């Protein structure tokens, strides 16, 4: 079992950060291993929403379902195909910024024939890079407020 938990501060309001993460199509912009992602269910995003992803490595694909959705506070999904994984995002306002905690728990058994410690190290590095990319992407693309930014 691989577990990764990171907390970062993103210099955007919580509403903007939450909305960006909820748009699963944005995933490939900040997730280095993802080639594409798209919603597979209709309606607004919430518990029960489904989406599919396709990875860059061996074109691995997964389908996911949102299992927790609390507007501007918490978002979680689990895979319904592919490697058993749960990804959780917690959001907390921090002045004009957002304090975000990312948690991923994955059962790496059977994915590749590498020791779990090597997989954990690889996953840690990838998540650190991806969250840094997300932080930079949101800081660069946001529209500054008229006052205070």
LINLINMO-V318207 format. One record per helix or strand. SS is the DSSP state (2 for helix, 1 for strand). FROM is the first residue (numbers start at 1). TO is the last residue. If there is no record, write none. Layout:
BEGIN
SS_FROM_TO / SS_FROM_TO
END
This chain:
BEGIN
1_2_10 / 2_14_22 / 2_24_30 / 1_34_39 / 1_50_55 / 1_61_70 / 1_74_79 / 1_85_94 / 1_97_106 / 2_116_141
END
